[in-house]
Amino acid sequence: MDSARLELRSYRRPFRQPLKTSHGLWSLREGILLRLTDAEGRVGWGEIAPIVEFGTESMGQAIQFCRSLPQITPELIDQIPAELPACRFGLESAWEMLTADKAIEQAAASPYSHLLPAGANALLSWQPLWQQGARTFKWKIGVATLNEELNLLEHLISALPAGARLRLDANGGLSWDAACEWLQVCDRYAVEFLEQPLPPDQLSQMLQLCDRYKTPLALDESVTTVEQLEMCHQQGWQGIFVIKAAIAGSPARLRQLCQTHPLDVVWSSVFETAIARHYILNRLIPSLPASDRAIGFGVKSWFANSVLDQPEFEEIWRSLETVGARG
């Protein structure tokens, strides 16, 4: 098979409550679903779910790029520029789903890490998740004053049952002094890790923090794309890499990097629909070395029940509006 026809449909889904991070408030998740169809009528599904705050292309740029494409071929996918990582993931994963053996798919075996809301709401929201079996939680910090959040952390740590794991995520919103204060407290409470305390352009400072404190640090915004992941690894980062596969770019390149180097990886959601989530959890992660770390896909509670989360992709497709097609 040399080529396939591309069709696009867009989706918009509001969060149950806005997601508050150091980047600001996020109220609406938008994205694009892809359908590739070959000459024999076989179908491959993909998804483009950009996050501009992480340095990806915008929705408008993604739609404009996809509308400009002729028939989709492997050669064309290989030429997608690095500035369009969500497009590269969406089109390459759709091509893989079109051409690969479906029989090799299997569900990722790792437990989930569940995202708590920022601020005091976290003190209540962990309880129903715990009752449903959650044991690892992530809490966003850097959105209120330092003293307020450190006080809330003590209450949260005291409330969580034995056996719970807690991760903190600053989304690059801390200063050096604030990061040091957080890490002093984290060292006392055995926090699993502190994610992206400093902005992405401060890798050398984060390496210094690794030497000063025992709490592990994780990179997130610093390693949005495969290219950035490779660069940080080459520059000596030996901590944790939080990888959002749906905005990282080429899945094949990501797979090769993770198979070649013994990276400490935490896989993380970008609030994608069932289409990208199926590829990541059933094809990408199972093809890589196993990890003991919970994967950050415990985000179901952030949305109302939706057709976008059910496993019949044709039904998802029929529920959406066409935004363009070529072929």
N, C-alpha and C positions, 0 to 999 in steps of 0.2 A: 504494500500500500504506500503510495507516494504523497497523497494529500487528502485533506478533509475540508468540508464546508463548516464555517463558523457562524453560530447564531448567539446573540447576547440578550439577556433579560436582567433588569436591575431590581434590587430589593431595598426596602427601607423598613427598619424595625426599631421602635423606641425601646429604651431600657425601662424597666419597671420604675427605677429611680435613677437619676443621673449618676454616672460614675465619676467620682471626684478624685483627681490626682493632682500632682504638682503642675501638670500641663493645663489644668482647668477642668471645666465640667464637660462631660461627654453624654449627650442625651439621645442621640440617634445613630444607629449603626446602618451604614449604607454599603452596598457592594454590588457586584455583577456576577451573574451565573453564566457559564459558557456551555454550549453544546456543540461538539464536533461530530459530524456525520460523514462516513466515508461512502465510496461508490457502491458498496454492498449493503448499505443501510445500518451498519454498526454504529454505536453511539459511545462517545466518551464525554464525561462530565467534568467541569472544572469551575473554579471560583476565583474571582479577583476581589480581595478585601483590603484595600489600602488603609493605612493610618498615616496621615500627613505629618502628625506630630513626631512620628518615628523616622521621618525622612523619606517616606515612600512617595510615589506619584499620587496625585489627587484623583478623585472619581472622574472629573472632567477630562483629565489627561489620559486616563485609562480608556475611557469610552472613545475619545478621539483616536487614540492609537489603534484600538481594535477595529474600529470602523474603517481604518485605512488599509487593513490587511486584505490581500488576495486570498486564494486558497491556502490553508495552513499546511506547512511542511516542516519536517525536522530541521531543515536548513534555515527556514525563516525563524523558528523558535530559537535556534542558536544565536541568531543575530539580534535578539531583543536587547536593547541597551541596559546597562546596569542601573540606570536611573528609573527603570520601570520594574522593580523587583516583584511587585504583586502580580503584574501582567505575566512576567516570566513564570512564576509559580503556577498561576492559573492555567496558562496555555500548555506548559510542559506536563503538568499533572494530568490535564485532560487528554493529552496525546498518549501518555502512559496508560491511562485507563481505557483508551480506545484500542490500544495495540497489545496490551500485556495479558497474560494468562490470569483470569479472575480466580482460578482455583488456588493460587498461592496466597490469597488474602487471609489474614487472621487478625483478630482483635488484639490491640496492645494490652499486655497483662498488668501494667503498672497501675497502682491506685491513683486517685485524683487528689490534687490540691484544690481547695475551694476558696474562692475569692470573697473576702468580707468587705463590707462598705467601710469607707474611711470614717474616722471620728467615733463618737460614742455609740453609734448604731451597731458597731461590731460587737459590743458587749451582749447584745441580744441575738444577733443574727447567726452566731455560731451554733446555738443550741439545736434548732431544727435540723441543721446539717449534720451535727453529731449523731442525732437520733436516726438519721438516714444512713449512717455508717462512715461519715467523713472523719478523718483523723489528722489531716494536714490542712492548715489554713494559711492564707496570705492576707496581710493587712497593709493597706496603703498608708504611708506616712508622708510628712512634708507638706501637709495641706492646712495645718493649724499651727499654733505656736508650739515651740519645742517643749516648754514646761507642761502645756496641756496634753500633748501627745505622750510624753513620758509618764505622766500620771495615769492616762488611759491604758498605757501598756501594762503598768503594774496591776491595774484592775483586771485586764484581760488575762494576763498570765495567771493571776490568782483564781480566776473563774474557770479556766480550761481544765478539764480532767487530766489525770495522769495518763500518759500515752499520747496526748495531743502534741503535734508539732506545729510551730509557728514560724512563718517567714515574714519578713518586713520588706516592703518595696517603696523606695523613695522616688522612683522615676527621675533620677538625676537632679532632684530638687533641694539637696542639702549643701550647705557650705562646709568647708573643711572643719571648722570648729564644731558645727552641729553634728557632722558625721562622727567625729571623735567622741562626743557626748553619747550619741546613740550606741556606738560600739562598746563603750565602757559599760553601759547598762546591758546590752546584749550579752556580753561576756559573763555577766552575773546570772542571767536567766537561761543560758543555753539555747538561744534562738538558732534555728536551723541555718539561716543565712540572711544577710542584709543585701538586698538587690539594688544595684545601680545607685549608690549614695550620692555620687558626684556626676556632673554633666559628662557627656560622652567624650569631650575633648580633654579630659583630665585623667587619662589612663595612668600616667606616671604617678599621680597623687594617689590613685586607688591602689597601685602596687605598693606604695608606702604604707597605706592603711593595712594591707594584708600582713605586712611585717610587724605592725604594732599591736594587733589585736588577734585573739584566737577565733572570734566568730568569722566563719567563712563569708567572703563577698562574692556576689554574682554580677556579671555584666548582662545588660538587657539592651537599652538604647544604643550602647556602644557596639553591639554586634547584631544590628537589625538585619544586615545582608550577609551573604556568604563571603563576600569580599572583605567586609569589616571583621567577620569572624576569623578569617585567615590572617588578617593583619594583626589582630590582637594576640592570636596564638603565636605568631612569629615574634612579637614584641615581648613575649615572656609571660603572658597571663596563664597562671596555673590554677586559678580558681574556677568557679562555676560559670558556665555559659547558659543563659536563658535564651532558647531559640524559639522564635515565632516562625514556624516553617512557612506559613501562608504569606509572609511578607519578606522572606529571606532570599528570594530569587530561585535559581535552578535547583529543583529537588535532587537531580542526579549529581550535581556538584556537591551539594550538602551531604548526600549519602556517601560519596567518595571521601570527603573530608572526615566524617565521623567514623568511617571504617578504617581510615589510615592512621588516625591519631587517637589516643586514649583520652578523649575529652570528658570532663565531668559536665554532663548536659542535663538541663531541665527543659522539657518540651512545654510550650506555652500556647494557649489559645489567643486568637485576636477577635474573639466573638464571631467566628465564622459560622456559616450554616452547616447543615448535615452533609453537604456535598464536599467541601474542603475537609471537614472534620473526618469524614469516612476515609478519604485518601490518606490523611496524616496518621490516623489511629490504626488503620487496617492494612496499609501498604508501606508507608515510609518508616514509622517507628519499629514495626516488627522486623524490618530488614536490617536493623542496626544493632550493635552490641547492647545487651540488656543493662539497665540502670536500676539502682535501688531507690532512686528519688521519685517521689510522686510527680505525676505530670499535671501541668496547670490547665486542665480542661474542666474543672469544676465550676462552670459559669452558667449552668442551666437556670439557676434561680434568678438571674438578672433579666430574663425575658419572660413575658407571658407565653403560654403554650402557643405554638405556631406551626403551620404547615412547613415552615423552613427547617424544622428540626426532625421531621419524620423521614423514614428511610426510602420512601418511594420518590425517586428523583423526578420522574415524569409528572407526578402530581405537584411537586414544588414548581416545576417549570410552567405548568398550565396556570398556576395561580398568579403569575407575574406578567408585567408588561414588556413587550419587545422594545429594545432600544436600538436595534440595528442588526443587519445581517449582510454577509458577503458570500458570494459563491456562484 
